[in-house]
Amino acid sequence: MLQLTRTRATGLREEKHLEENGRKPRFLVCVDCGEEFVFTASAQDYFEEKGYYQSPKRCKACHSKHKRGTQESINTSR
């Protein structure tokens, strides 16, 4: 729920962004923790710019944990 509150706080910025590019913030569910998170219009632009055409699967917290776990497994395998 904290992320929904954060979205309301940035709502004006997102509304302005929506007018510029026609995208709307999307609510997604994290595959790791099951919590709902917001895929903002600006994040959608960033993903497209980087060539990522799939929506994120994980919330920010789980993405960081997953990335750290992947890095640790690479370091221990050397």
HELIX and SHEET records of a PDB file:
HELIX    1   1 LEU A    2  ALA A    9  1                                   8    
HELIX    2   2 GLY A   11  ASN A   21  1                                  11    
HELIX    3   3 ALA A   41  LYS A   50  1                                  10    
HELIX    4   4 LYS A   60  THR A   76  1                                  17    
SHEET    1   A 2 ARG A  26  VAL A  29  0                                        
SHEET    2   A 2 GLU A  36  PHE A  39 -1                                        
END                                                                             
